[in-house]
Amino acid sequence: MSLGKKQQTCWAIPNLTIDCMLARVHQQLEADGCVLKFNEVTTPDLLAPGDFVKVRLWLGDESMSIHIGLAEVRRVQDHWITVEVIQVTPQDRSRLRRYVESCGAATGEKPVFIDQLHIRA
């Protein structure tokens, strides 16, 4: 089944980006950040479950971010946004996995689910 051009555009080119820094690796990934619409800061109120966004996730001391080309908003509550990672390059996924594993090794905790982010914006 093919998608109509109008319907495909809504997810193929999300106009909202969440720029955030990984703040906590526990049983889930938590980040602090902001919502950007065309490079201007906006509020999380623009987001609703089912929306598609891009995410730029910064890891601790690293100078390069993880680029998540497509993520789906699952929940918005107060200033917390939960997104499910849909599209990320294998190299970025591997970097994120190594970073998370190194944090877990330091604390001795269980493996962390890396396909979902909880972001305070």
C-alpha angles and dihedrals in degrees: 000000000000124000121234116248093249093050093046093052093061093068103020094066111025111196094204124077128188111211110196147154122227104250104172138017109195122126087324137024115262124187139178118222151114139263116245126197110193090338095309121112114248137167128273087242088088090066127084132175109280095033118127122227142169118240129206107196120191119204118213111275097357118119093210124069130219108250113214103191095193133017131163121226107235101174140006117192123163103313095336121102122187116202132182115221111235107162127028129140117258089242093054092044089052092049091050092047092050091048093049092046091052090053091048093048089056093053100031092231131149120275115284125233103240099186093078131057129195108206128190106209 
